[in-house]
Amino acid sequence: MSKNEVGYKKPPKHSQFPPGKSGNPKGRPKAAKSPTGHEVFDQLVTVFQKGKPKKIPAIDAVLTQLLGDAMKGDHKARKLALDIWAKGSTKAKSPSLAALSAGQSPFDLSAEDEARDQDLHLRSSGLGDQTRGHLRQGTVQTLPW
């Protein structure tokens, strides 16, 4: 066996890199940074509103589309939109949402609601001023409409 033998896993010495030198002196190029976390939602996207292009943050576009789907009748989108609103709302919750969260069915009327409805029905039928004093609280009167 000679010193300069060339073969399997034995490249010629003249073609090998000298000690201290690399075959890739600049190294691997760094990958482009992709946005992460909240940066993704802050990116501007182009949407068309009233036929004109407009740049808005991605989160606004997503929420607008979610609301559009909810308004079209998508029950999952509606629930998600209401959950987002309820968690992020700093304003006082509307009475109907408070009642729903308390377990009251949206079809159950409180005594106050029933009295208000009765008063509205009487006013719309023209009987409001004549019969309002004659109605007893808690009794339901059948009206001809």
C-alpha positions in Angstrom: 0.0 0.0 0.0 1.3 3.3 -1.0 0.9 6.6 0.7 -1.1 8.2 -2.1 -3.5 5.3 -2.7 -6.8 6.4 -4.1 -10.0 4.3 -3.7 -13.2 3.9 -1.9 -13.4 6.7 0.8 -9.8 7.7 0.0 -9.8 10.8 -2.2 -6.6 12.1 -3.7 -4.6 14.3 -1.3 -4.2 17.1 -3.8 -8.0 17.6 -4.0 -8.7 17.6 -0.3 -9.1 20.9 1.6 -6.0 21.9 3.5 -6.3 21.9 7.3 -8.1 25.0 8.6 -10.0 25.6 5.4 -13.6 24.8 4.7 -15.4 23.8 1.6 -18.1 26.4 2.3 -16.2 29.4 3.7 -19.3 31.7 3.8 -21.4 29.1 5.5 -25.0 28.3 4.9 -27.1 31.4 4.1 -29.6 32.4 6.7 -33.2 31.8 5.9 -35.6 34.7 5.5 -37.4 35.4 8.8 -41.1 34.7 8.6 -43.4 36.7 10.9 -44.5 34.8 14.0 -47.2 35.3 16.6 -48.9 38.6 16.5 -46.7 39.9 13.7 -48.8 37.7 11.3 -52.0 39.5 12.2 -50.4 42.9 12.0 -49.3 42.4 8.3 -51.2 44.5 5.8 -53.3 42.7 3.3 -55.2 44.2 0.3 -59.0 43.8 0.3 -61.6 45.3 -2.0 -64.2 47.4 -0.3 -66.8 49.0 -2.5 -64.7 48.1 -5.5 -61.6 49.9 -4.4 -58.5 48.2 -3.0 -57.6 49.0 0.6 -54.8 47.8 2.8 -55.9 46.7 6.3 -54.3 44.5 9.0 -54.9 40.8 8.5 -56.7 40.4 11.8 -59.3 43.0 10.7 -59.8 41.2 7.4 -60.3 37.9 9.2 -62.8 39.3 11.7 -64.7 41.1 8.9 -65.0 37.8 7.1 -66.0 36.0 10.3 -68.8 38.5 10.9 -69.9 38.2 7.3 -70.2 34.5 7.6 -72.0 34.8 11.0 -74.5 37.2 9.4 -75.2 34.8 6.6 -76.3 32.2 9.1 -73.1 30.1 9.8 -73.8 28.9 13.3 -70.2 28.1 14.1 -69.0 31.5 12.9 -71.8 33.2 14.9 -70.8 31.4 18.1 -67.1 32.2 17.6 -67.9 35.9 16.9 -70.0 36.1 20.0 -67.3 34.4 22.1 -64.7 36.8 20.8 -66.9 39.8 21.5 -67.8 38.6 25.0 -64.2 38.0 25.9 -62.8 41.2 24.4 -65.6 43.6 25.2 -64.7 46.2 27.8 -68.2 47.7 27.6 -71.0 46.4 29.8 -72.6 43.3 28.4 -76.0 43.7 26.9 -78.9 42.4 29.1 -79.7 39.6 26.6 -76.2 38.2 26.7 -76.1 38.5 30.5 -79.4 36.6 30.7 -78.1 33.9 28.3 -75.0 33.4 30.4 -77.1 33.2 33.5 -79.0 30.3 31.9 -82.2 32.0 31.0 -83.6 30.9 27.6 -83.9 33.6 25.0 -87.6 32.7 24.7 -88.4 33.2 28.4 -89.8 36.6 29.2 -89.4 38.3 32.5 -92.4 40.0 34.1 -90.9 43.3 33.1 -90.7 42.2 29.5 -94.2 40.9 29.5 -95.5 44.2 30.9 -93.6 46.1 28.2 -95.0 43.9 25.5 -98.5 44.2 26.8 -98.2 48.0 26.9 -96.8 48.0 23.3 -99.7 45.8 22.0 -102.2 48.0 23.7 -100.7 51.2 22.2 -100.5 49.7 18.7 -104.1 48.6 18.8 -105.4 52.0 20.0 -106.7 50.5 23.2 -103.8 51.6 25.4 -105.2 54.7 27.1 -108.7 53.1 27.5 -107.8 49.8 29.0 -104.4 50.3 30.7 -105.9 51.3 34.0 -108.3 48.3 33.9 -105.7 45.6 33.4 -104.5 43.9 36.6 -100.9 42.9 36.8 -100.4 39.2 36.1 -103.5 38.7 34.0 -103.3 38.2 30.3 -106.1 39.6 28.3 -106.8 38.3 24.8 -107.0 41.2 22.3 -108.6 41.0 18.9 -105.6 41.1 16.5 
